[in-house]
Amino acid sequence: MKKEMSKGKKKVEKVMDEFKEGKLHSGSKKGPEVTNPKQAVAIALSEARKSGAYVPKKKTKNDY
C-alpha cells in the first residue's frame, strides 16, 4: 500500500522539478534564474511553509 505524500513534500518536489527544468526564478518570474541547488531547496521549503505545511527547522550545532 502506497502512502500519500505530505503537503510539504509535494511542494518541494514541484519546486525542484522547476529548478531542474530551468524555470525557477528567485523573487518573481522576472527575477534572476536560480542556478544553485541549495537556493532551490530553500525556496521550496519557504513555499511549503507558506502553504501551511509543517516543515522542521534546520538543525544547527547548538540544537544537539
C-alpha positions in Angstrom: 0.0 0.0 0.0 1.5 3.4 -1.1 1.4 6.2 1.5 0.1 9.5 0.4 2.7 12.3 0.2 2.6 15.1 2.7 1.7 18.6 1.5 5.2 19.9 2.2 6.9 17.0 0.3 4.7 17.6 -2.8 5.6 21.3 -2.8 9.3 20.6 -2.5 9.1 18.1 -5.3 7.2 20.6 -7.6 9.7 23.4 -7.0 12.8 21.1 -7.5 11.2 19.9 -10.8 11.0 23.6 -11.9 14.7 24.0 -10.9 15.8 21.0 -12.9 13.9 22.4 -16.0 15.5 25.8 -15.5 12.2 27.5 -14.9 12.7 28.5 -11.2 13.3 32.2 -10.5 14.1 34.0 -7.3 11.6 36.5 -6.3 9.1 36.7 -9.2 9.1 35.4 -12.8 11.1 38.5 -13.8 13.8 37.8 -11.2 17.1 36.0 -12.0 17.0 32.3 -12.7 18.1 30.0 -9.8 21.3 28.1 -10.5 22.3 26.9 -7.1 20.5 23.7 -5.8 20.8 24.9 -2.2 18.9 28.0 -3.1 16.3 26.0 -4.8 15.8 23.8 -1.7 15.5 27.0 0.4 12.8 28.4 -1.9 11.0 25.1 -1.9 10.9 24.9 1.9 9.9 28.5 2.2 6.9 28.0 -0.2 5.9 24.8 1.6 5.8 26.7 4.9 3.8 29.5 3.4 1.2 27.0 2.1 0.7 25.7 5.7 2.7 22.5 5.6 4.8 21.5 8.6 8.5 21.7 7.7 11.0 21.2 10.5 13.7 23.8 11.0 17.3 23.1 10.0 19.3 21.7 13.0 22.4 23.6 13.9 25.3 22.7 16.2 23.5 24.3 19.1 20.4 22.2 18.7 22.2 18.9 19.6 
